[in-house]
Amino acid sequence: MPDGVETCTDPFATLRFSTAIPPLKLSLTWLSFQSGDPYAFTDQQRVASITWTLPPAADGGSYPVDFTLDDIRLIPIPH
């Protein structure tokens, strides 16, 4: 974290969809990930991990879904 920075949050992308017929293919560019602090955008040279997070279920229970993440590729930004 840079000197003088008190908070650090990772850039993120939010996906919203109500139904999906498997397989569902999603593609996100590096510029899709925003709102980080102190860095607003993702620097592809500094990615150390990737996390998937689901918001809490509306009823406080679990989601009635099953999903698999597969064939994840990190593609460089063209120069």
C-alpha positions in Angstrom: 0.0 0.0 0.0 1.4 3.5 -0.9 2.6 5.7 2.0 -0.2 7.8 3.5 -3.0 5.5 2.3 -5.2 4.4 5.1 -7.7 2.2 3.2 -7.3 -0.4 0.5 -10.1 -1.9 -1.5 -9.8 -4.0 -4.6 -11.4 -3.0 -7.9 -14.4 -5.2 -8.7 -17.0 -5.9 -11.4 -20.7 -6.6 -10.6 -22.6 -9.1 -12.7 -26.4 -9.1 -12.6 -28.5 -11.8 -14.3 -31.7 -13.5 -13.3 -31.6 -16.7 -15.3 -28.9 -18.6 -17.0 -29.1 -21.6 -19.3 -25.8 -23.5 -18.9 -23.3 -23.0 -20.1 -23.3 -19.3 -19.7 -20.1 -17.6 -21.1 -19.1 -14.3 -19.6 -16.2 -12.1 -20.8 -14.9 -9.1 -18.8 -12.2 -6.8 -19.8 -9.7 -5.4 -17.3 -11.5 -2.0 -17.6 -14.7 -3.8 -16.3 -13.0 -3.8 -12.8 -13.3 -0.4 -11.2 -13.9 1.4 -7.9 -10.7 0.3 -6.1 -9.0 2.5 -3.6 -6.3 3.9 -3.8 -6.2 2.4 -7.4 -9.5 2.9 -9.2 -8.7 0.4 -12.0 -7.1 -3.0 -12.1 -3.4 -3.0 -13.0 -3.0 -6.4 -14.8 0.7 -6.5 -13.7 -0.3 -6.4 -10.0 -3.1 -9.1 -9.9 -2.2 -11.5 -7.0 -5.6 -13.2 -6.6 -9.1 -13.3 -7.9 -12.2 -13.7 -5.6 -15.8 -14.4 -6.4 -18.4 -13.1 -3.9 -22.1 -13.5 -3.8 -24.2 -11.0 -1.8 -26.1 -12.5 1.2 -29.3 -14.3 0.2 -32.4 -12.1 0.7 -33.8 -14.5 3.2 -30.5 -14.9 5.1 -30.3 -18.6 3.9 -28.5 -20.1 1.0 -29.0 -19.7 -2.7 -31.0 -22.3 -4.7 -28.2 -22.5 -7.3 -25.2 -24.6 -8.3 -22.5 -23.2 -10.4 -19.0 -24.0 -11.7 -16.3 -21.6 -12.7 -14.2 -23.1 -15.4 -11.7 -22.2 -18.1 -10.7 -18.8 -16.6 -8.2 -16.9 -18.7 -6.4 -13.7 -18.0 -5.8 -12.0 -21.3 -3.3 -9.0 -21.4 -4.4 -5.6 -22.4 -3.2 -4.8 -25.9 -0.7 -2.0 -26.2 
